[in-house]
């Protein structure tokens, strides 16, 4: 058995028993990267030398009898909008092509405390703006199930690397579904945590009130381990919440008896393919057989959520990306005669089309005369949606629905139709607008052999319940099948 095929929890237990070393695991992953990376293109930057050096340090600590955390020696891939000192943080953009952060994000400091091994920085949509990883300045990451298809986005590299065995686990970020949708497309598990449970310090901001860092893994236990490592209060991020977080992997239970699972009709309606709808409802019935009850719940029409999301997200992006002006750091044009020309040419040349589109839209909805008509109404809609979800949680313990309307689409299929591309987020954005946690896990395959994702949505700080519920399904079906991508 090739070590890259195993889960983080399996490898952790093997290392604790001294059946395998971190160096052996890391070498297996980099051998796999050498084999698959030309085809998948999940990474922007690789750090084989640094990874093997760290693995040797972990093995030395273990040999001395030191007690090490569960993730010690596990190879982790990092999305390229999370700052890791000494490695470029490009956000897959020409604007930050040569930017090397002089500090670590808080999540990296937390993983350093776990003695994790970093394989490198993973490809993404430029500044996390996209649903397919097609907007990256550097390359187009391929879906390991079918390389003619996208891996989803914006955390496409994070999902594809785990699915293909090029990382054991990875970190991504989720602003409107950017962890869950690629997890669905690539057949892995992805968690978008409650807003405020994971620090955003060191995450390059897209939409500050919506962004959240979260984990990818091949099993629910792996995602639980990684989430346990990164959550918690951070003095560098005042939006983080001070509370007691359990070790989620130690509390996993596969019992769903008495659980009330909400089924929102609006999330199974127009735009959702018949195959996706059938697979997700089959999953719901599986839970029913295991002792859960299915209850209808009313949620806001996803169309309203999508409209509100793109107004809020673009408005915040317009503000956040104003800092990239060619003055302080990042790309600066060589073609200018005055300051105004330098700003204009730097931003015109440094940003890709999708980023420019969202900056322009955000600036428009924040402008005088349009603020009340668009942004203010979007924030009002956000408040209404938060109330509707709270009403739903009076009837149900959590909500089950598809992660994405369909399975992975082909490259170029939606590139000329931005509305169609944005529709890929229609079932995920409301979670970000309401600050709730949600998890995507594989629930089967469509007729083309592509993975279908099932989404569980919970009330704030209900991650343990979400993980337990997905874990119960994983145990019931005998694990998630990635044999096609790991062979």
Secondary structure, 3 states (H helix, E strand, C coil): CCHHHCCHHHHHHHHHCCCCCHHHHHHHHHHHHHHHHHHHCCEEEECHHHHHHHHHHHHHHHHCCCCCCCCCCCEEEEECCECCCCCECCCCCHHHCCCECCCCCHHHHHHHHCCCEEEEEECCCHHHCCCCCCCCCCCCCEECCEEEEECCCCCHHHHHHHHCCCCCEEEEEECCCCCHHHHHHHCCEEEECCCCCECCCCECCCCCCCCEEEEEECCHHHHHHHHHHHECCECCECCCCCCCCCCHHHHCCCCCCCCEEEEEHHHHCCCCCHHHHHHHHHHHHHHHHCCCEEEEECCCCHHHHHHHHHHHHHHHHHHHHHHCCCCCCCCCCCCCCCHHHHHHHHHHHHCCHHHHHHHHHHHHHHCCCCHHHHHHHHHHHHHHHHHHHHHHHHHCCEEEEECCCCCCCECCCCCCCHHHHHHHHCCCHHHHHHCCCEEEEEEEECCCCCEEEEEEEECCCCHHHHHHHHHHHHHHHCCCCCHHHHC
